[in-house]
């Protein structure tokens, strides 16, 4: 019997410029923008840990040192607040550091999400892995997080899994959009996938959001994938190759998703978490 590999690694593509948030992202990585007192990336790491992942792989770029510093020890700061009421403010971050290992590599050129994921191969190796786009912030008040939900599906189907949600038809050109055959009310066996189609060309209104579980053969596919829309290497093009042989499942996840790459979504998420923690 072939032993099933568990998903223990999570890849965070974090090399983008964050131009929608200029000028603040000129010096601050967009992944470090805070929702209340925690940066977006920390929410993503917490979601991965909840899904029983403990190896965090981050693809960074120039000007992203704040990410590494955040998940490192700050001896001076921790000494200064030791024994005070402020010490508890770092307790969650300390727990994440104890549970996880963090590794980093740089994406030298910005050639799209597919290229960013391929740049992370050196950190992932031959293993199934999750991908989290930190500016898609997800929360499920009624149960387990989105990645934990998706891991169960990977364990069952042993293929790549993408999280999808319905979007207004006029917004399809912002997303990768899927179509396929329904397995049940929540799952679709994907047979078509288009990157940022015009509304009239979209195969459905089911948009991929920033949560994936990928099988490691995706790296070989990405290496052979030519630049697509925008001259970039698109992960949707590579996933379509897997979908052609029935190896991609789309999942209508349980929970809420906030597009924190936009100002409106960022404000919405801030208000949501503020009210949640009151």
N, C-alpha and C positions, 0 to 999 in steps of 0.2 A: 504494500500500500504506500502510495506517495504521500509523504508528510506535507501538509498544507503550511505554507509560510505565512506567519502572522504579519499584519501591518504594524510595524514598530517605528517606522521612520516617517517624518513629515517634512516636506520641502516648502520653503517660503521664498518665492521670487520677490526680491525686494530691491531691485536695482533701478527701478523706474524713476523718472525725474519728478513726478507729482506736479505737473505743470498746471493742473486745474486749481492748485492751492498756492500758486505764487502770489505774493513774494515770500510767504513763510517757508515754503519748501526749497528756497534757494539755499538755506543753511541747515534746515531740519528735515530729516527723512520723513516722507509722508507716513511711513509705517510707525513713526514715533509720535504722530499727532495724538493728543489725549482725548479719550472719551471719559469725562470726569477726571480721575487721577491716574488712569492707566493708559498706556499707549496702545494703539490698535494691535500691534504685533503681540503684545502680552495676552490680549484676549484670544488671539489665534493659538498661541502656545498652550494656554489653559484648556482650550477646546480639544487640542490634540492629546494632552495628558489625560483628559477625561476619557478619551477613546483608547487609553492604554498604550499610547505611543511615548517613547522616551528618548528618541534620537531626533533632534531638531537640526535640520540642514538649511542654511540661509544663503541665498544667492544675492550678493550685495554689489555695490558699485562705488564709484568715487563719492565722497561726502557722506558715507553711511556709517562712519565709525561709532556714532551714538548707539546704534543697534548692538554692537559688540559690547560697548561699555555698559549698557543697560543690563545685560545678562551676565555681567561679571561682578566680582566683589569690589566694593569701594571701602577699603579699610578705614580711611579717615572719617567718612560719613557715618559708617556703622559704629565706629568707636564714639563719635560725638553724640549719637542718639541712644547709645546703649543704656538701658535702665530708665529711659524716659518714656513718656506716653507716645512719643513719635516712633518708637521701635516697632510697634505693631503694624505701622504703615508699610513696612517692608516685608512683613511675614509671608504674604502670598508669593511675592517674588523670590524670597529665600527658599520656599518650598519647591517652586518650579526649578530653581537652580540645583537643588538636591536630587530631584527626581530625573532630571534630564541631562544629556550632554548636548552641547551646542557646537556646531562646526560651520565654517564659512568659506565661501569661494566667491570670486568676483566674475561678473559678466562684463567682459571688456567692451563689447559693443552691444548697443540696444537693437536687437534684431527680432523682437517679438517674444510673446510668452513661450512659444515652442522652443525658441533658442534659449530662453532663461531656464526652462526645465532641463534642456539638454546640458546646459552649463553645470547643473547640479548633479550630473551622473557620477562625477568623481566622489561625491559625498554619499550617494545612495547605493551604488553598486547593483548587483543582481538580486534585487529584492522588491516586492511590492511596496508602494509608498503612497502617502497622501500628499496632496498639494493644497495649500491654503493661500488665497489672495487676501492679505490682511485688511484691505480696504472694503472687502465684503464682510461686514460684521454680522454674525448670526447669533441668535439666542432662542432657546426653547424653554419657556417658563414651565411647561407642563411635563417635562421629561428630559431625556438625554439629549446632548448636543448633536449637531448635524453630522460631524465626523463619526461619532459613536454609532449613529444610525447606519451610516454608510459602511462601516467596518463589518457589521453583521451581514449586509448584503454581499460584500466581497467574500466573506467566509462561505456563504451559501453558493454563489454563482462563479467564483474564481475568475472574474474578468474585471475589466475597468468599469468604474462606476462614476457617473457625473451627476451632480445635484442640479435640478432644474426647477424653475417656477414659471407660472404663467405671467406674461407681461402684456401690456396693451400692444395691439398689432403695430401701432405707429412707432413703437420703441424697439422693434426687432433689430434695427440697424445699429444698435448699441451692443449687441450680444452675439455669441454663437448660438444658433437655433437648431433644435433637433426635430426629427420625426421618426416614427417607427411603429412597431406593433405592441399594443398594450398587453402586458402580462397580467396585471390587475389594476386597481384604481390608482396605485402609487408608482408602478414600475412600467417602463417601456423598453423593449428590446430595440435599440437604435439601428436604423438602416440608412439614415440620411442626416447630414450635419453641415450647416452652412455658416460661414463667418460673416456676421454683420450684414445680413441680407436686407434689401429694401423691403418695405411691408408687402408690396405686391409679389415679391419673389420668395418670401419666407415660407418654408414648408409647414410651419405651425407657429404658435405663439409661446412655445416652451423654450425658455432661454436658459443657457448654462450659466450658473453663478460660480463664484470662486471657491468651489470645493470639488476636489477630484480624488479618486483612488485609482492609481495607475499600475498596470503590470509592467515589469522592467523591459519587456520587448519594445516598449514605446520609444526607448532611446535609439535603437537601431532604425526604427521607422522615422524618427525625427531627423536622423543623420541623412536620410534619403529624401526628405521632404523639401521640395523647392520652395522658395519664397512665394507666398500667396498674396492675399489682400494687403495693400499698403507696403508691399515689398518685404514683408516680415514672414518669419517662419511661424505658422499658426498651429497651435495645439489641436484645433478642430480638424485641420487637414490630416494630421497624424492619427487622431482618433477615428476619423472616417475609415482609414485603412483597417483598423481593428473592427469597426462596426460592419464592414463588408463581409467579415467571417463570423458575425454574430457575437463579438466579444466586447460589446459595450452596453451597459445598462444605464438608463436615465432614471433618476429617483426624484419624485416630488416630495421633498423633505418636509418634516414637521418643524415648525418654528417660524421666526421672523428673520428677515435679512434686510440690512441697511447698506445702501451704496454710499459708503463713507469716502469714496473718491470724488463725490460731488458735495458741494456746500449744503444743499438742501438735505441730502441723506445724512451728512455729518451732524447737522443741527437736530434732525429727527432722532438720530441715535442718542445724542447727548440728552435730549429731553426724556426719551424712553428710559434710559438707565438712571437718570436722576430721579424720576418718579418711582422707578422700581426699588431704589435703595432708600427712599424716604422712610 
